[in-house]
Amino acid sequence: MTIGARNIILVANEVSEKTGSLKLVNGLTKRVAGDEFDEWKKLDGHSFTIGFLIESLRTNDEEYIKLYGSRPVKDATSSNISKGKGFTSEVFRYVVSFVDSVSESDVYTTVLKIPSTAAIERGKKDASAKSFIEKKAINFARFHVTEMEFYNNLAPTLDIPLIKVFKTLPWVIGESEGVLHMEDITGKAEFVGFAHTLNISQIKEIVRHLAHMHKICLTSDENHQKLWKGKYNENYHVFGTIVRKTGDYERFLDICGDRDFFEPLLKKYRKFGSSTDYNTYAFAQSWKDLDLQSVFVHGDFYAGNIMWKLDEHGNSTNQLAAIFDWQVVHEGSPMADIARMLATSVDGYIRRQAETFIIEFYYDLLKKEMEEAGKSCPYTVEQLKKAYNYIFLCQCYGVTLLTAFYHRCIEEENHRIKKAKVDNLIIRCKHALEDMDKHLTGSMKHVFEKFG
């Protein structure tokens, strides 16, 4: 099923108002003697009920079935764990208590991810909000279906750290809400956001897993490649709206604290930075021009979509726990995810260090894995460096827009902490623009002449 095949019968700005009138989703059949919960109780104002949640746990979650499946449930309480971190969905953590629970810790936790325009509505409060949200809701519904298909079809084949997903339902605007029911790894992994900066060890850890996933893509059979090759090409244009809006950089200038540095560069590269043509070229064509074999691309690979394992003291480690938000996947460049990650999620001094070796590091990993599979590496280091630059250039300008958006949307009670986070992002923007300028006046000058 694709979202384009469905009839969108309700304008998107009415989604929030109409959610309460949608048919409640229950479907409870697996009842246990002694259950006390209200199966029709709505979950956080959405159409899903406790009955839906318990039915999915008792049907799909093997750990729950084994350890808790025969226990009568008393209730399920929730908390929103996505505040300030997710733009296209709300993520709720549910604590399931039992009638025979012997302590407050004798509970089970699980997660529902529900696609939503709530974060956009919080950040977009002017007169243009209505039209903007209408368009975004339709896109978000399509993103949700893409992620459903990923977890149902591709996830089992890629051998990378992922969250377990137990049940999926599509979002059909005006008819039904969408959902991903997934495991809760609270206490096992840390969920971080846009302001977080990755370190060198974390970057290398990510690249190891990406190289492994790329090997699978490059050596898989025709049936596997049909699951992703050419299937999600519309996602090349996902960031088109954001790219166009990067030309409106006044909000960033209002918070940057250094107009003398930023304004000349933002003005000079305004056309290039807001070029949807270049953005599409970078993701859809640049790797073809370099004669690179394509791989499966996450598409929105940044720190906010990565979870890190915690140690016994609850501190974050450099060991990857899960990559999530597979909503804008597509066929593309082997450097697409690496370049986006480094441009958006790594402070300049760390990124510049990483860029001195990370492409060779990726190449060596992939070469070894390909040889173990009886094949040769289809890339050269020089090809990969050029591919990296094409993607990097279409990320730099947009980081300023993301920083301004983050400043408006972040929910941080401590003003001084919020200011420090934004200040750090502004320095990240400065280094990204410096390096963009270096490339576009040097080895990538031809790109600026064509698109700028």
N, C-alpha and C positions, 0 to 999 in steps of 0.2 A: 504494500500500500504506500502511496506517496500523497503528501498533503495537497499537491496540485490536482489530484483526482477528486478531491472533496469539494463540495459546494459550501463556500463560506457564507453562512446565512445571517451572521450578526456582525455589525461593524465593531471593530476592535475596541473603540473607546468605551463600549458598553460592557466589555467583558467583566470588569470588576463589579459593576452594578448588577449584572445578571447571574453571577456565580451562585448567589443564594437561591436562585429559582431553578437551577439545573436539577435534574433528577439525582437523588442521592445514590451513591454507589455502595452497595453492601455485598450481597452474594454469599453471606455466611451459610455454610452447610456443615462444617466440621465443629459442631458444638461439643462441649465437654460438660459432664454432669457437675453442677455446682457453679457454673459461670455466673458472675454477677454483673458484668459490664452491660451497658446500654448499647446494643449493636447498632442503633440508628443515630447515635451521638456523632455530630459532625466534627471533623478534625480541622481545627484552626480556620473556621469559616469557609472551608472548601466543601466540595460535594462528596468527598470520601468520608467514610464512617469508620468507627472502631470495628464494626463487623467486617468491613473490607480488609482492614489491617490484620486482624486476627486470622481471617480465612487464608490470607496470603502466607502468613507465618506458618500456619499449620499444614499448608499444602506445599510450599516451595523452599522454605529455609531448613536445610538439613540439620543444622546445629540446634535450631529451636525444636524441631520435631524430636530429635534424639534426647535432649535434656529437659524440655519443658512441655512437650506436646500433649501430655496427659494431665497437665495441671490446669485447674479452673482459673480463669482470668478475672481479676477484680476490676481493673480500669487501665487506661492508657493516658498519660499526660505528656505534654509536648513543650518544646522550646525551639525557637527559630535560630538555627546555627549558621545562617547565610548572611546575616545582616552586615552590610558594608563590604561583602566579598563577592556576591554573585549579582550579575546584571540581567540575566535572562531567566532565572529560576529562583524559587524559594526552596530552602532545604530545611526540613523539620526533623528533629530527633524525638522519638517517642519512647517513653519509659513504661513498659508493660509490667504491672504489678499483679500478684497472684493472691487468690483467696487464702491460700495457706502459706504466704510469705512469712518467714521467721524473722526477717530484719529488713531495714530500708534498702540494703544492698542486694537482697534476694529478689532481683528483678531482671528483666531482659530489655535490651534497647535495640531499636531498629530505626531506619531512616526512610522518609519519603521525599523525593525531589519532584516538585510540581512546577512546570513552566509557567512564567508569570511576567507581566509588565510592571510589577510593583516598583522595582528599583528605578526603572526609567521614569515612572510617574513621580517618584520622589525627587529625581534630579531635573526633571523637565516641567517647570511650573508656570511657564509663560503662556501667551496666547496661542503659540504654535503647537502646544502639547497635544491637542486633540488629533490633528492630522498625523503627527509624528507617531503617536501611540497606535493609531489605526494600522499604519504600515508595519510597525514593529511587531504587533501581535501576530500578524499573518506570517512574518518571517520566523518568529519564535516558535510557532506551531510546526513549521517545516523543520526547524533545527531539532525540535524534540523528536520528530519522527526519524530523522537521521540518526540521532543518538540511540533510539530504540532499535533500529536496524543494526547499528554497530554492536550493541550488546547481545542481540539475539543471534547474529550471523558471524561477525568478524572476531569479536573478543575471544572466543574459545580457540582461535587459530594463531594468535599473535605472540603468545608466550612472553607477555610483559606484565608488570604489576598493575592490576586493576581491582576496583571494588566489585564485589559480587553483587549482581543484580538479580533479584528473585522474580519480579513481575513487571511488565510494562503495559501501559495503555496509551493510545494516541490522544492528542489534543485536537478535537474538532470544534472549532470556535462556534459557540452558540448551542452546541449539542452535548459536549462532554469535555471535562478537563483531562489533561494528560498527567501521567505519573510514571516515575521509576521507583520501585520499591527495592531498596538496597541495604546491604549490611551496614552496621554502625561500627566504625573503627575508632571511635572516641576513646582516648586513653592508650591507643596503640599507635596512632599517627597524628601529625599536626597539619591542620588546614591553614594555609597562609594566604595572604592577599597580594594585591598589586604593589604595595609599598615595600614588600619584602625583597631583599637582595640575595641572590644565590651566591654561594662561595665556589671556589675552584673545585673542591672535592665533589660538591653537588653537581656541578656542571659536567664533570667527567662521569659521574654515576649516570646521569641522564643520557649522555652520549653513548655510553655502553649499551643501554637498553634500546635506544633508537637504532644503533647500528645492527643490533640483533633483529629487531623488527624489520628493518630494511632488507636484511639477508633473507628473511622469510618471504617477503614480497618479491624479491628478485629471483628466488628459486622455486616459487610455488607453481602449481599447475594451472591450467586454463580455468578450471572451475573456481579456484580460489580468486584468481584475478578478476573474474566476472563480478565478484562481490564488491570491488572498489574501482576498477579501471573504467574511467569514463562515466561512472554512475552518478557522481556528485559534482559534476562540472559547474553547476549553478553556484556552488559555494566559492568559486573563484571571485565572485562579485560581492560576497558577504560584506566586506569592509568598504564597499564603494561609498555608502552613505557617510561613514566616518571619514574616509579620505576627502570627500568633497567638503566636509565641514571643517577640516583642518585649516582651510584658508581663513576661517573666522577665528583668528588667534588673539583677539583683544582680551578675552577673559583670562587667557594664560598670562598675557602681559600685565594684567591687573594684579596678579599674585606672585609674579616671578621675582620682583625686587631688583631686577637688573635689566631694565628696558634698553639701556645703551648697548648691551651685548646682544640680547635676543631680537630686538625689533629689526635691525638691519638684515640679519640672517633669515628671519621669518618672512620678511618682505621680499628678499632676493629669491627665495625658493618657494614662494607662495604657489605659483603655477605648478611647479614640479611636485611639491608636497601634497597638493590637492588634486593631482591628476589621476582620475579613475583609469585612464588609458594605461598609464605606467603601472599602476597597481595590478591591473588585469594581466599586463604583459609579464610582470615579474612572476606571478603565480602560475599563469597558464601557458606561457610561451618561452620564457627565458631559458628554461632547462631543455626545451626542445631545440632551440638554436645552438645550445652547447652540446647537443647530441648525447644527452644524459638519459639513461633508462629511468623511468618514473618509479616512485614508491608511493605507499599509502601515507598521507599527511594528516596530522591532527588538525592543523589549521589555526588553532587559537592557543598555541603553546606558550604559556607564560606562568610565572610563579603561582598565581592564584588558582591554577588548575593542576597543582601538584601537591601531593601529601608525602611527608617524611616520617619514617618510623621514629618512635620515641624509645629512649632507653629505660632502664628499670627505675630511674629517678624522675621520669616524665619529661626529660629534656630531648629536644629535637636532635636527630642524628643526620648523617650524610647518606643514609640508606633509603632508597626510594620505596615508598609504601604503595602508592597508586598514582596513576595519571587519570584524570577524569574530565568531564565536559567534552565528550566526543560529538559535538553538535555541528561543526562546520568542516568535517573531514572531506578530503578530495584526493585525487591523483595529482602528483606534482614532484617538485624538486626534492632531492635528498637533503638539501640544506635549508628547506623552508622552516621547519620547526626549530632547528638550531639557531638560525639567524633571528627569528622572532623572539626566541627565549633570551638571547644575549642582548638584543636591542632594548627590549621592554623590561626585563626583570633582573638585570645585573648592573650594579653601579659601574661607572665608567672606568675606574682604575682596575677593577677586577675583570671587566669585559676585555679591556685592552691587553691585559696579561693573557687571558684565555685565547684571544685571537692570534697570539704568537705561536700556538701549538695545537689548538683544538681540532683543526681540520686534518692535520697529519695524524692526530690521535684517532679520529673517526676513521680515516682511511685505513690505518693499520688494523684496527678492530674488524672492519668490514672485510678487508683482504683475507685475514685469518679465517673468519667464519665462512667466506665463500670458498676458500681452498679446502676447508674441512668438508664442505658439501660437494667437492669435486668440480668446482667452477672457478673461473678467474674473476677478479674484481672488475666491474665494467667501467669504473671511473679512474681518472687521474687526479692527483692533488691539485694540479693547475685548474682543471675543470671545476672542481669543487670550490676552490677559492673564488672563481668568477661567479659561480652559482650563489655562493654565500653573499657576495657583494650586491647582487641584483635584489635579493630579498631584504638584506639589511637596509638598503637605501629607501625602500618603501615603508619601513617601520619608523625611521628616525623622526620624521616630521610629526607623525601621528602621536608620538609619545607626549607631546605638549598638550594635545587635545585630551588624551587620557588623564593626564595630570590635572588639568582644569576640571574635568568631569569627576575625578576622584575627590578633589577638594570640595566639590558641591555635595557629593553623595555620601562620603564616609561618615559613619555614625561613631563618633569618638567623644566620650564624655569629657575627657581631659583635653582642653584646648591646646595646652603646650605640647602634648604628645602629638596631636593632629598637626600642629604647625611644624614640628620637627620632621614628621613623615613627609609632608608636602615639600619642605625645604630640601630634603634628601632627593626627592623625585625631580625637583627643579635642577639640581646639580647633574642628575642622570640625563636630563634633557639637554643640558649645556654640552656635555661630552658627546652625546649622540649627534647634535647639530654640528659640532666641530668636526667630527669624523665624516659626516655626510658632506660637508663643505670640502674637506680634504679629497674625498673620492671624486666629487663632481667637478673639481677644478684640476684633477689629476688623471688617474688611470681610467675613470669612468666619465670623462668629460663628454664623450660622444652620447652618453645617455641623457645628460642635461641638455645638450644641443637638440636632441630629438624630442624630448618630452617637457623641457623646461622653458 
